[in-house]
Amino acid sequence: MPRGRPASGMVDYVESLRLAGYALGAVGSLLLFIEFFQLPSYVSYTESYETYDLDVSFTEVTEHTWFGRLGALCLALAFAMLFLATFLA
């Protein structure tokens, strides 16, 4: 291969897969960060009394939102992509 030309073939695909894994992992981490700092649905804040109230009704409690679910899925896919890129390199 002549000097000055970028490598082609499998190396390009592996590097692209690795970079896509990093990007997907960053997006997933950001979504999980948003998830962790949300106020749960069973906690309410009363501004006039400056207090937090817990209303626990097991039928209405949602602990996880779609931010957390998508973030975890993105992180799992990112790890799988990086794992595959490691073996293809």
C-alpha positions in Angstrom: 0.0 0.0 0.0 1.5 3.4 -1.0 2.3 5.9 1.7 -0.1 8.8 2.3 -3.2 6.8 1.4 -5.6 5.8 4.2 -6.0 2.1 5.0 -9.0 0.5 3.4 -10.9 -2.7 3.9 -11.7 -4.3 7.2 -9.8 -1.8 9.2 -12.1 1.0 8.1 -15.2 -1.1 9.1 -13.7 -2.0 12.5 -12.7 1.6 13.2 -16.2 2.8 12.2 -17.8 0.2 14.4 -15.6 1.3 17.3 -16.4 5.0 16.8 -20.2 4.3 16.5 -20.0 2.3 19.7 -18.3 5.2 21.5 -21.0 7.6 20.2 -23.9 5.3 21.2 -22.3 4.8 24.6 -22.1 8.6 25.1 -25.8 9.0 24.2 -26.8 6.2 26.4 -24.8 7.6 29.3 -26.4 11.0 28.9 -29.9 9.4 28.9 -29.1 7.5 32.1 -27.8 10.7 33.7 -31.1 12.4 32.9 -33.0 9.4 34.4 -31.1 9.3 37.7 -31.8 12.9 38.5 -35.6 12.9 37.8 -38.0 13.2 40.7 -39.9 9.9 41.0 -43.7 9.9 40.3 -44.6 9.0 43.9 -42.7 12.1 45.4 -44.4 15.5 45.2 -43.0 18.8 46.4 -45.3 21.4 48.0 -43.8 24.9 47.5 -46.0 26.6 50.1 -44.8 24.3 52.9 -41.5 23.5 51.4 -41.9 19.8 52.0 -41.8 16.6 50.1 -44.8 14.2 50.3 -44.7 10.5 49.5 -47.9 9.1 47.9 -47.2 5.4 47.5 -49.9 3.6 45.6 -48.4 0.5 44.1 -50.6 0.6 41.0 -49.5 4.1 40.0 -45.8 4.1 40.8 -43.4 4.4 37.8 -39.8 4.3 38.8 -38.2 4.2 35.4 -38.9 6.4 32.4 -38.1 5.9 28.7 -34.9 7.9 29.2 -33.5 5.2 31.4 -34.7 2.3 29.3 -33.3 3.8 26.1 -30.1 4.8 27.8 -29.6 1.2 29.2 -30.3 -0.2 25.7 -27.9 2.2 24.1 -25.2 1.3 26.6 -25.7 -2.4 26.1 -25.5 -2.0 22.3 -22.4 0.2 22.6 -20.6 -2.5 24.7 -21.7 -5.2 22.2 -20.3 -3.1 19.3 -17.0 -2.4 21.0 -16.7 -6.1 21.9 -17.3 -7.1 18.3 -14.8 -4.5 17.1 -12.2 -5.9 19.4 -12.5 -9.3 17.9 -12.6 -8.1 14.3 -9.5 -6.0 14.7 
